[in-house]
Amino acid sequence: MAEDWSRPVVHWEIQAKDAERMSAFYSAMFNWSVGDGRVRDIGAGIGAPETITGHIRPSGRSGVVLYIQVLKLADSLAKCEELGGTVTHQPRDLPTGVTIAGIEDPEGNAVVLVQQ
């Protein structure tokens, strides 16, 4: 893999104050199959790459969070701070084999960095 490459969006989430209501809305609006439970998985849509999926989860705020793949997580966290962003969650390993960390851009938008 090249030393520098475009960072793709690999996942997304919709944060909802009322996850049940938002699940019903997005299911009806876009014909999405929305799962049950606290984190309500949404599979790839027709014609979309199967690796780009999302979910709806309860949150104290409403918003959309992008999960963006990076080559080197530590370097990306340092770069975020250099550019005026904030590291909100330190790296943690997920059972799926990826490591994630949370940042906010200079305007407070949440982004999750994914190192695979």
C-alpha positions as CSV (number, residue, x, y, z in Angstrom):
1,M,0.0,0.0,0.0
2,A,1.3,3.5,-0.8
3,E,2.7,5.6,2.0
4,D,0.0,8.2,1.4
5,W,-3.5,7.6,0.1
6,S,-7.0,9.0,0.1
7,R,-8.8,8.1,3.3
8,P,-12.1,6.4,2.5
9,V,-15.3,6.5,4.6
10,V,-15.7,2.9,5.7
11,H,-18.7,3.2,8.1
12,W,-21.1,5.8,9.4
13,E,-23.5,6.2,12.2
14,I,-26.6,8.3,12.9
15,Q,-26.8,9.4,16.5
16,A,-30.4,9.8,17.7
17,K,-32.0,11.1,20.8
18,D,-34.9,8.8,19.9
19,A,-33.4,5.8,18.1
20,E,-36.8,4.1,17.6
21,R,-38.2,7.1,15.8
22,M,-35.1,7.6,13.7
23,S,-35.0,3.9,12.7
24,A,-38.6,4.2,11.5
25,F,-37.9,7.3,9.6
26,Y,-34.8,6.1,7.8
27,S,-36.4,2.7,7.1
28,A,-39.4,4.3,5.5
29,M,-37.5,7.1,3.8
30,F,-34.8,5.0,2.1
31,N,-36.2,1.5,2.3
32,W,-33.4,0.5,4.6
33,S,-33.4,-2.7,6.7
34,V,-32.6,-1.4,10.2
35,G,-31.7,-3.9,12.9
36,D,-32.9,-4.1,16.5
37,G,-31.1,-3.5,19.7
38,R,-29.1,-0.6,21.1
39,V,-26.9,-0.3,18.0
40,R,-29.2,-0.8,15.1
41,D,-27.1,-2.1,12.1
42,I,-27.9,-0.9,8.6
43,G,-26.5,-3.0,5.8
44,A,-25.1,-1.8,2.4
45,G,-27.8,-0.6,0.0
46,I,-28.5,-1.9,-3.5
47,G,-25.5,-1.0,-5.7
48,A,-23.4,0.1,-2.8
49,P,-20.1,-1.5,-1.8
50,E,-20.9,-4.2,0.7
51,T,-18.1,-3.0,3.0
52,I,-19.7,0.4,3.7
53,T,-22.4,-0.1,6.2
54,G,-23.8,2.0,9.1
55,H,-26.0,2.0,12.2
56,I,-28.3,4.1,14.3
57,R,-27.6,4.3,18.0
58,P,-29.0,6.3,21.0
59,S,-27.1,9.4,21.9
60,G,-27.5,12.6,23.9
61,R,-27.2,14.5,20.7
62,S,-28.4,14.2,17.1
63,G,-25.8,14.0,14.3
64,V,-24.0,11.9,11.8
65,V,-20.6,10.5,12.4
66,L,-18.2,9.3,9.7
67,Y,-15.8,6.4,10.3
68,I,-12.7,7.1,8.1
69,Q,-10.0,4.6,7.5
70,V,-6.4,5.8,8.2
71,L,-3.0,4.2,7.5
72,K,-1.4,5.1,10.9
73,L,-3.7,5.9,13.8
74,A,-1.1,7.6,16.0
75,D,0.1,9.8,13.2
76,S,-3.5,10.8,12.3
77,L,-4.3,11.7,15.9
78,A,-1.3,13.9,16.1
79,K,-2.2,15.6,12.8
80,C,-5.7,16.2,14.0
81,E,-4.4,18.2,17.0
82,E,-1.9,20.1,14.8
83,L,-4.8,21.1,12.5
84,G,-6.9,22.4,15.4
85,G,-9.0,19.3,16.1
86,T,-9.4,17.4,19.4
87,V,-8.8,13.8,20.3
88,T,-12.0,12.7,22.1
89,H,-11.4,9.0,22.5
90,Q,-8.0,7.2,22.7
91,P,-7.4,4.2,20.5
92,R,-9.2,1.0,21.4
93,D,-9.2,-2.4,19.8
94,L,-12.5,-3.9,18.7
95,P,-13.4,-7.6,18.6
96,T,-13.5,-7.3,14.8
97,G,-9.8,-6.7,14.6
98,V,-9.8,-3.0,13.9
99,T,-8.6,-0.2,16.2
100,I,-10.6,3.0,16.5
101,A,-10.2,6.4,18.0
102,G,-12.4,9.5,18.2
103,I,-11.7,13.0,17.2
104,E,-13.7,16.2,16.7
105,D,-12.9,18.6,13.8
106,P,-12.3,22.3,14.7
107,E,-16.1,23.0,14.6
108,G,-16.9,20.0,17.0
109,N,-18.1,17.5,14.4
110,A,-17.4,13.9,15.6
111,V,-15.3,11.6,13.4
112,V,-14.1,8.1,14.2
113,L,-10.7,7.1,12.8
114,V,-10.4,3.4,11.8
115,Q,-7.1,1.5,11.5
116,Q,-7.4,-1.9,10.0
